[in-house]
């Protein structure tokens, strides 16, 4: 009797999931000027600010009026923490001849970063001044010329957000606008949108950079979801524009370690990340609640 033996092989490669671009923790979006002093969860960073001096009319026959500058203090608390911990059994590694620890640790590190990215997006969303909120707008999902009454193109939304920042005297250097993939699609149908491959940059582009429009670097992020918010319905995307001076961020991957499991023939790999963020300059942000709809 013939025996059909079908051998099985273990690959020496580990299939890794796709990764989204991490957008909100990069220097374009969040500054890290206060990061150096944090050590553990619960640390607080105190930031002082001063008021503007008053400019007064000069009269050579009148004594100068000298004022005391006002000052204030704002605290950024390092109150966020995430960790990972996984076990790799010796038998699994021997049978497969694959190093599971390195790719698993890399994946855990990415997922820690993604938690930070999502946290910072929520900080931005909540930190926009009421006067810099564009409100709810409806964007056509088709070509801009097919927009019907009550609908705007994504380009028009960007122009209105630019107007909000201009009115707040926000620097024009380094402005960004973060949008989800669903709102990038109608932009790709607009000839006014400059694709990333046409920017002519001599250096690497920032994470998530897909192009430029209306004075903004356009950043695509999967963390911009239908989350709603102030004045936003559950089907709205809250998009945020601004500059990095608006949001401060501090992060410390405080410990990653490998140790033997006392109860099994296995290694345990674990790590913890602590972080915090705060919008110190809310006037440097603008936002819109966007409903995506087909032309009527």
Residue, then its C-alpha position, 0 to 999 in steps of 0.5 A: x500500500x502506497x503511503x502519501x507523506x506530505x511534509x510540512x515546513x516552517x518558514x523562517x519569516x514571520x508575517x507582520x500586519x500592515x501598519x498605519x502612519x503615526x501622525x500626531x506624535x511627530x514634530x510637525x504636529x506636536x512639540x516635545x520641548x518639555x519632555x526631558x524632565x519626566x521619569x514616571x507616570x504622575x510627573x507634572x510639567x509646569x509651564x509659565x506664560x506672561x501677558x503682553x505688554x500694553x503699548x501706550x501713547x507717548x507724551x513728552x510732558x507726561x510721566x511714563x506709566x510702568x506696568x507689572x506684567x501678568x503671569x500664569x502657570x499651566x500644568x501638563x500632567x504625565x497621566x497616561x500609561x500603557x503596557x504590553x506583556x507576552x510569553x514565548x514558549x521554548x517549545x514553540x521556538x524550537x519547533x518553528x525555528x523562528x525568533x518570535x520575540x523580536x517581531x512581537x516586540x516591534x509590533x508591541x512598540x508600534x501599538x504603544x505608539x499608536x495609542x499615543x497617536x490616538x491620545x494626541x488626536x483627542x487632545x487636539x480635537x478637544x483643545x480647539x477654541x470655540x471661535x476657531x471651530x468651523x462648525x458642521x459642513x457637508x463635503x461632496x464625495x465626488x468631483x468638486x464641480x458636482x457639489x450641490x447646494x449646501x455642499x462644499x469641496x474639501x479644498x473649500x473647507x481647507x480655505x475656511x480653516x486657513x482663514x480661521x488661523x489667519x484671523x488668529x495671527x497664527x504663523x503660516x510656517x509649518x501648518x498641517x491639516x489632518x484628515x482620514x482616508x475617506x476625505x482624501x478621496x474627494x481631494x484626489x479628484x481636485x486639480x488644486x490638490x498638490x500630490x506628495x510626489x510633486x512636492x519636490x522635497x529633497x528630504x523624507x516626507x513626514x509620516x502620513x504626508x500625502x500632499x499640500x493644499x491651501x498652505x497646509x501639509x495634508x496628513x492622512x491618519x486612520x486615527x481620525x475616525x467618526x468620533x463626533x465631538x462638540x457640535x458634531x454628529x456620530x457620522x462626522x469626521x472631526x478634522x484638525x488643522x494647526x501648528x506644532x506650537x499648539x500641542x506639547x507632548x512628553x513621552x518616556x518608554x520607561x522600561x522594556x525587559x525580558x525575563x524567564x517565566x518561573x512556572x514555565x519553560x518560556x520567556x516573558x517580554x514586557x514593556x511600559x510607556x508613559x506619556x502626556x500631552x496638553x494644548x498650550x496654544x489653542x489659538x494655533x488650532x482650527x477644526x471642522x466637523x465634516x459630513x461626507x455625502x454624495x451629490x444630491 
